[in-house]
Amino acid sequence: ACLVGSEMCIRDSSVEALLRWNSKDGIILPNEFIPILEETNLIIELGYHIFEQAIDQIKIWQKMGFTVEIAINLSPIQLDDVNFLKNFFALINRSNVDKNLIEIEITESTLIRHLDKLTKLNEYGLKIFIDDFGTGYSSLSYLKEVPISGIKIDKAFIKEMFEKKNFEILKTIINLSKALNLKVIAEGVETKAQLNALKSLNCDEVQGFLIAKPALAKDIEHLFRGPFLIGK
């Protein structure tokens, strides 16, 4: 089942498409089953299904009067597929959805591994974000060379953000991203103290349990009617 978790944003409202496995023994998290899907290449077919669900959800919300961006994680195995770009572009073209409402999330390692395809996605008009930024091995200076719209700072930095070294690293990441005209999203925000500190550092958006826990799309629609400016 595809669930959606809410983000609280300074300028707009966004959600991230999350994958959960509802088994008879309860909900299984993606770190347990995604590796299996990638090993068997089932992630390719499932990936297209998730994209179609996300596009359908964008249209549903638009009919309700909500303009909501959906961020979708992209597996490197999907990009390995020689037909990925052709199939992906065909899917979007058929849907006639506003490309500005689709955000692609990839890891740092995926960025380096599939730079050519990601460049084509960017040229097509899609926004690309580096997810879990700070946990990979890419150089900060590499950011100026790659076709991305922004980064999502890994929750590990946010959890320990008030330790002096972590705070300085966080501030440096945000300042560098701003200098490169990249949007910055902080993941894993759980307290008002974290939120206020990120506001003081000029972080663009935050995501985490303080805003909303993962839920079905229909269960977060009430949030779109509320104040989404984190300054309020």
C-alpha positions as CSV (number, residue, x, y, z in Angstrom):
1,A,0.0,0.0,0.0
2,C,1.2,3.5,-0.8
3,L,0.9,5.9,2.1
4,V,1.7,9.6,2.2
5,G,3.5,11.6,4.8
6,S,3.0,15.3,5.1
7,E,5.7,18.1,5.0
8,M,5.2,21.5,6.5
9,C,6.6,24.1,4.1
10,I,7.3,27.8,4.2
11,R,6.0,28.5,0.7
12,D,3.7,25.6,-0.2
13,S,2.3,22.3,0.8
14,S,4.0,19.0,-0.1
15,V,3.8,15.3,0.7
16,E,6.2,12.4,0.2
17,A,4.9,9.1,-1.2
18,L,5.9,6.4,1.3
19,L,5.7,2.6,0.8
20,R,4.5,0.2,3.5
21,W,3.7,-3.5,3.4
22,N,0.5,-4.2,5.3
23,S,1.0,-7.9,6.2
24,K,-1.1,-10.1,8.5
25,D,1.6,-9.5,11.2
26,G,1.4,-5.8,10.9
27,I,3.1,-3.0,8.9
28,I,6.5,-3.9,7.5
29,L,8.8,-1.0,6.8
30,P,10.6,-0.5,3.5
31,N,14.1,-1.2,4.8
32,E,13.0,-4.8,5.2
33,F,11.4,-5.4,1.8
34,I,12.9,-2.9,-0.6
35,P,16.2,-4.7,-0.8
36,I,14.4,-7.9,-1.8
37,L,12.4,-6.0,-4.5
38,E,15.6,-4.5,-5.8
39,E,17.4,-7.8,-5.9
40,T,14.6,-9.4,-7.9
41,N,14.0,-6.3,-10.1
42,L,10.4,-6.2,-8.9
43,I,11.1,-2.6,-7.9
44,I,10.9,-1.6,-11.6
45,E,7.3,-2.6,-12.0
46,L,6.3,-1.4,-8.5
47,G,8.0,1.9,-9.2
48,Y,5.8,2.6,-12.2
49,H,2.8,1.7,-10.1
50,I,3.8,4.1,-7.4
51,F,4.3,6.9,-10.0
52,E,0.8,6.3,-11.4
53,Q,-0.7,6.3,-7.9
54,A,1.0,9.6,-7.2
55,I,-0.1,11.2,-10.4
56,D,-3.7,10.1,-9.8
57,Q,-3.5,11.5,-6.3
58,I,-2.3,14.9,-7.6
59,K,-5.3,15.0,-9.9
60,I,-7.7,14.0,-7.1
61,W,-6.4,16.8,-4.9
62,Q,-6.6,19.3,-7.7
63,K,-10.3,18.6,-8.2
64,M,-10.7,19.2,-4.5
65,G,-9.0,22.6,-4.9
66,F,-5.6,21.6,-3.4
67,T,-2.3,22.1,-5.3
68,V,0.1,19.7,-3.6
69,E,3.5,18.6,-4.7
70,I,4.3,14.9,-4.3
71,A,7.9,13.7,-3.8
72,I,8.6,10.2,-5.1
73,N,11.7,8.1,-4.3
74,L,13.5,6.6,-7.2
75,S,15.5,3.4,-6.9
76,P,18.8,3.1,-8.8
77,I,17.5,-0.2,-10.1
78,Q,14.7,1.6,-11.9
79,L,17.2,3.9,-13.5
80,D,19.2,0.8,-14.6
81,D,16.2,-0.2,-16.8
82,V,17.1,0.8,-20.4
83,N,13.5,1.7,-21.0
84,F,13.1,3.8,-17.9
85,L,13.2,7.3,-19.5
86,K,10.9,6.3,-22.4
87,N,8.3,4.7,-20.1
88,F,8.5,7.4,-17.5
89,F,8.1,10.3,-19.9
90,A,5.2,8.4,-21.7
91,L,3.5,7.9,-18.3
92,I,3.6,11.7,-17.5
93,N,2.7,12.8,-21.0
94,R,-0.4,10.5,-20.9
95,S,-1.5,11.9,-17.6
96,N,-1.2,15.5,-18.6
97,V,-0.2,16.3,-15.0
98,D,1.6,19.5,-14.1
99,K,5.3,18.4,-14.0
100,N,6.0,21.1,-11.4
101,L,4.0,19.1,-8.9
102,I,6.3,16.1,-9.2
103,E,9.6,15.8,-7.2
104,I,12.1,13.0,-7.7
105,E,14.2,11.9,-4.7
106,I,17.4,10.0,-5.2
107,T,20.4,9.2,-3.0
108,E,23.8,10.6,-3.4
109,S,25.2,7.3,-4.8
110,T,22.3,7.2,-7.3
111,L,23.2,10.7,-8.4
112,I,26.7,9.8,-9.3
113,R,25.8,6.5,-10.9
114,H,23.1,7.8,-13.2
115,L,24.0,11.4,-13.8
116,D,23.1,11.3,-17.6
117,K,19.6,10.0,-17.0
118,L,19.0,12.4,-14.1
119,T,20.2,15.3,-16.4
120,K,17.5,14.3,-18.9
121,L,14.9,14.2,-16.2
122,N,15.9,17.7,-15.2
123,E,15.8,18.9,-18.8
124,Y,12.3,17.4,-19.1
125,G,11.3,19.8,-16.3
126,L,11.2,17.6,-13.2
127,K,12.7,18.7,-9.9
128,I,15.3,16.4,-8.4
129,F,16.3,16.3,-4.8
130,I,19.1,14.4,-3.0
131,D,17.5,12.4,-0.2
132,D,19.2,11.7,3.1
133,F,21.9,14.2,2.3
134,G,25.1,13.8,4.3
135,T,25.0,10.0,4.5
136,G,26.7,9.4,1.2
137,Y,30.1,9.9,-0.1
138,S,29.8,12.7,-2.6
139,S,31.7,15.9,-2.2
140,L,29.9,19.1,-1.3
141,S,31.6,20.8,-4.2
142,Y,29.9,18.3,-6.5
143,L,26.6,20.0,-5.9
144,K,27.5,22.8,-8.3
145,E,27.8,20.3,-11.2
146,V,24.7,18.2,-10.8
147,P,21.1,18.9,-12.1
148,I,19.3,19.1,-8.8
149,S,16.7,21.5,-7.3
150,G,17.5,20.9,-3.7
151,I,18.6,18.6,-0.9
152,K,16.9,16.8,2.0
153,I,19.1,16.8,5.1
154,D,19.2,13.4,6.7
155,K,17.4,13.1,10.0
156,A,20.5,12.0,11.8
157,F,21.8,15.6,11.6
158,I,18.5,16.9,12.9
159,K,18.3,14.5,15.8
160,E,21.7,15.6,17.1
161,M,21.5,19.2,15.8
162,F,22.2,20.9,19.1
163,E,25.6,19.3,19.5
164,K,28.0,22.1,18.5
165,K,29.8,20.2,15.7
166,N,26.5,19.0,14.2
167,F,25.0,22.4,14.4
168,E,27.9,23.9,12.6
169,I,27.8,21.2,9.9
170,L,24.0,21.8,9.5
171,K,24.6,25.6,9.2
172,T,27.3,25.0,6.6
173,I,25.1,22.7,4.5
174,I,22.2,25.2,4.5
175,N,24.4,28.2,3.7
176,L,26.2,26.3,0.9
177,S,22.9,25.1,-0.6
178,K,21.5,28.7,-0.5
179,A,24.6,30.0,-2.2
180,L,24.0,27.4,-5.0
181,N,20.3,28.4,-5.1
182,L,19.1,25.0,-3.9
183,K,16.0,24.4,-1.8
184,V,16.8,22.8,1.6
185,I,14.4,20.4,3.4
186,A,15.2,19.1,6.9
187,E,14.0,15.5,7.6
188,G,13.0,14.0,10.9
189,V,11.9,17.2,12.7
190,E,10.1,16.1,15.9
191,T,10.3,19.1,18.3
192,K,9.5,22.8,18.3
193,A,13.0,23.5,19.4
194,Q,14.4,21.9,16.2
195,L,11.8,23.7,14.1
196,N,12.7,27.1,15.6
197,A,16.4,26.5,15.1
198,L,15.9,25.5,11.5
199,K,13.9,28.6,10.9
200,S,16.8,30.7,12.3
201,L,19.1,28.9,9.9
202,N,16.8,29.9,7.0
203,C,15.9,26.3,6.1
204,D,13.1,26.3,3.5
205,E,11.0,23.3,4.5
206,V,10.8,20.7,7.3
207,Q,9.4,17.2,7.4
208,G,8.8,14.9,10.4
209,F,6.5,13.7,13.1
210,L,6.1,17.3,14.5
211,I,4.2,18.0,11.3
212,A,2.5,14.7,10.7
213,K,3.1,11.0,10.9
214,P,2.8,8.7,7.8
215,A,-0.9,8.3,6.9
216,L,-3.2,7.4,4.0
217,A,-3.7,10.3,1.6
218,K,-7.4,10.7,2.6
219,D,-6.3,11.1,6.3
220,I,-4.0,14.1,5.7
221,E,-6.3,16.2,3.5
222,H,-7.5,18.2,6.5
223,L,-3.9,19.5,6.9
224,F,-4.2,21.3,3.5
225,R,-6.9,23.5,5.0
226,G,-4.7,24.6,7.9
227,P,-1.9,27.1,8.1
228,F,1.1,25.6,6.3
229,L,3.5,28.5,6.9
230,I,6.0,27.3,9.5
231,G,6.4,30.8,10.7
232,K,2.8,30.8,12.1
